[in-house]
Amino acid sequence: MSELIEMGTMSSRGQIVIPTDIREGMGLKEGSKVLFVMSDDSLLIKRVNMQTFAEITKPLKEAVKKSGLKESDIPDMIHQMRKERK
């Protein structure tokens, strides 16, 4: 694939539209998974297929099992951390 350079704009809600040429070139459709990797002042966005996504999240799922956390615990933890950050 040849190099594509496009510019986007972030909305007030932090949303960025991926330009059509890039979406089509990457084969991204509604519901596609992407991985964000930040390094210094660069952001890499990588398309992730479901097999790769499962490989990436496997260690996280194993850690959750060991911790005894339930999915229903997460919203309260997020709210508590946001309060502590303020």
Phi and psi in degrees as GROMACS dihedral restraints (atoms count N, CA, C in turn):
[ dihedral_restraints ]
;  ai    aj    ak    al  type     phi  dphi    fc
    3     4     5     6     1   -78.4    20    10
    4     5     6     7     1   163.3    20    10
    6     7     8     9     1   -73.3    20    10
    7     8     9    10     1   134.7    20    10
    9    10    11    12     1  -120.5    20    10
   10    11    12    13     1   135.6    20    10
   12    13    14    15     1  -124.5    20    10
   13    14    15    16     1   121.1    20    10
   15    16    17    18     1  -135.3    20    10
   16    17    18    19     1   158.1    20    10
   18    19    20    21     1  -117.6    20    10
   19    20    21    22     1   141.2    20    10
   21    22    23    24     1  -125.8    20    10
   22    23    24    25     1   173.4    20    10
   24    25    26    27     1  -129.1    20    10
   25    26    27    28     1   138.0    20    10
   27    28    29    30     1   -86.4    20    10
   28    29    30    31     1   136.9    20    10
   30    31    32    33     1   -81.3    20    10
   31    32    33    34     1   173.6    20    10
   33    34    35    36     1   -65.1    20    10
   34    35    36    37     1   -19.4    20    10
   36    37    38    39     1   -93.8    20    10
   37    38    39    40     1     7.1    20    10
   39    40    41    42     1    81.6    20    10
   40    41    42    43     1    15.7    20    10
   42    43    44    45     1   -94.6    20    10
   43    44    45    46     1   140.1    20    10
   45    46    47    48     1  -124.5    20    10
   46    47    48    49     1   132.5    20    10
   48    49    50    51     1   -85.7    20    10
   49    50    51    52     1   128.1    20    10
   51    52    53    54     1   -81.0    20    10
   52    53    54    55     1   122.1    20    10
   54    55    56    57     1   -54.5    20    10
   55    56    57    58     1   146.6    20    10
   57    58    59    60     1   -52.2    20    10
   58    59    60    61     1   -48.1    20    10
   60    61    62    63     1   -58.8    20    10
   61    62    63    64     1   -38.2    20    10
   63    64    65    66     1   -73.0    20    10
   64    65    66    67     1   -43.6    20    10
   66    67    68    69     1   -57.5    20    10
   67    68    69    70     1   -46.8    20    10
   69    70    71    72     1   -66.3    20    10
   70    71    72    73     1   -42.2    20    10
   72    73    74    75     1   -63.4    20    10
   73    74    75    76     1   -32.1    20    10
   75    76    77    78     1   -90.7    20    10
   76    77    78    79     1    -8.3    20    10
   78    79    80    81     1    71.5    20    10
   79    80    81    82     1    30.3    20    10
   81    82    83    84     1   -85.8    20    10
   82    83    84    85     1   131.8    20    10
   84    85    86    87     1  -130.2    20    10
   85    86    87    88     1   171.2    20    10
   87    88    89    90     1   -54.0    20    10
   88    89    90    91     1   131.2    20    10
   90    91    92    93     1    90.7    20    10
   91    92    93    94     1    -6.8    20    10
   93    94    95    96     1   -63.2    20    10
   94    95    96    97     1   145.0    20    10
   96    97    98    99     1   -93.9    20    10
   97    98    99   100     1   139.6    20    10
   99   100   101   102     1  -131.5    20    10
  100   101   102   103     1   151.7    20    10
  102   103   104   105     1  -112.3    20    10
  103   104   105   106     1   132.9    20    10
  105   106   107   108     1  -105.1    20    10
  106   107   108   109     1   128.3    20    10
  108   109   110   111     1  -126.5    20    10
  109   110   111   112     1   118.7    20    10
  111   112   113   114     1  -103.9    20    10
  112   113   114   115     1   134.4    20    10
  114   115   116   117     1  -142.7    20    10
  115   116   117   118     1   114.9    20    10
  117   118   119   120     1    53.6    20    10
  118   119   120   121     1  -117.8    20    10
  120   121   122   123     1  -105.3    20    10
  121   122   123   124     1    21.7    20    10
  123   124   125   126     1  -116.8    20    10
  124   125   126   127     1   147.8    20    10
  126   127   128   129     1  -127.5    20    10
  127   128   129   130     1   123.6    20    10
  129   130   131   132     1  -104.3    20    10
  130   131   132   133     1   131.6    20    10
  132   133   134   135     1  -115.6    20    10
  133   134   135   136     1   120.8    20    10
  135   136   137   138     1  -120.4    20    10
  136   137   138   139     1   132.8    20    10
  138   139   140   141     1   -68.2    20    10
  139   140   141   142     1   138.6    20    10
  141   142   143   144     1  -125.7    20    10
  142   143   144   145     1   123.8    20    10
  144   145   146   147     1   -83.3    20    10
  145   146   147   148     1   167.9    20    10
  147   148   149   150     1   -64.4    20    10
  148   149   150   151     1   -33.5    20    10
  150   151   152   153     1   -64.6    20    10
  151   152   153   154     1   -45.6    20    10
  153   154   155   156     1   -64.1    20    10
  154   155   156   157     1   -41.2    20    10
  156   157   158   159     1   -60.5    20    10
  157   158   159   160     1   -41.1    20    10
  159   160   161   162     1   -63.7    20    10
  160   161   162   163     1   -40.2    20    10
  162   163   164   165     1   -64.1    20    10
  163   164   165   166     1   -40.4    20    10
  165   166   167   168     1   -67.2    20    10
  166   167   168   169     1   -41.7    20    10
  168   169   170   171     1   -86.7    20    10
  169   170   171   172     1   -10.9    20    10
  171   172   173   174     1   -54.9    20    10
  172   173   174   175     1   -50.2    20    10
  174   175   176   177     1   -61.7    20    10
  175   176   177   178     1   -33.1    20    10
  177   178   179   180     1   -67.6    20    10
  178   179   180   181     1   -42.1    20    10
  180   181   182   183     1   -65.0    20    10
  181   182   183   184     1   -38.1    20    10
  183   184   185   186     1   -65.5    20    10
  184   185   186   187     1   -40.0    20    10
  186   187   188   189     1   -64.8    20    10
  187   188   189   190     1   -38.4    20    10
  189   190   191   192     1   -64.0    20    10
  190   191   192   193     1   -42.6    20    10
  192   193   194   195     1   -59.4    20    10
  193   194   195   196     1   -43.3    20    10
  195   196   197   198     1   -66.6    20    10
  196   197   198   199     1   -31.9    20    10
  198   199   200   201     1   -76.6    20    10
  199   200   201   202     1   -23.0    20    10
  201   202   203   204     1    82.2    20    10
  202   203   204   205     1     6.9    20    10
  204   205   206   207     1   -71.0    20    10
  205   206   207   208     1   149.5    20    10
  207   208   209   210     1  -113.2    20    10
  208   209   210   211     1   154.8    20    10
  210   211   212   213     1   -56.7    20    10
  211   212   213   214     1   -34.7    20    10
  213   214   215   216     1   -67.6    20    10
  214   215   216   217     1   -16.7    20    10
  216   217   218   219     1   -77.2    20    10
  217   218   219   220     1   -23.4    20    10
  219   220   221   222     1   -63.5    20    10
  220   221   222   223     1   -49.1    20    10
  222   223   224   225     1   -56.0    20    10
  223   224   225   226     1   -41.1    20    10
  225   226   227   228     1   -64.6    20    10
  226   227   228   229     1   -39.1    20    10
  228   229   230   231     1   -64.4    20    10
  229   230   231   232     1   -41.2    20    10
  231   232   233   234     1   -63.1    20    10
  232   233   234   235     1   -47.1    20    10
  234   235   236   237     1   -60.9    20    10
  235   236   237   238     1   -41.5    20    10
  237   238   239   240     1   -64.1    20    10
  238   239   240   241     1   -44.2    20    10
  240   241   242   243     1   -64.7    20    10
  241   242   243   244     1   -38.0    20    10
  243   244   245   246     1   -65.1    20    10
  244   245   246   247     1   -39.0    20    10
  246   247   248   249     1   -62.8    20    10
  247   248   249   250     1   -43.9    20    10
  249   250   251   252     1   -66.2    20    10
  250   251   252   253     1   -30.4    20    10
  252   253   254   255     1   -73.5    20    10
  253   254   255   256     1   -26.6    20    10
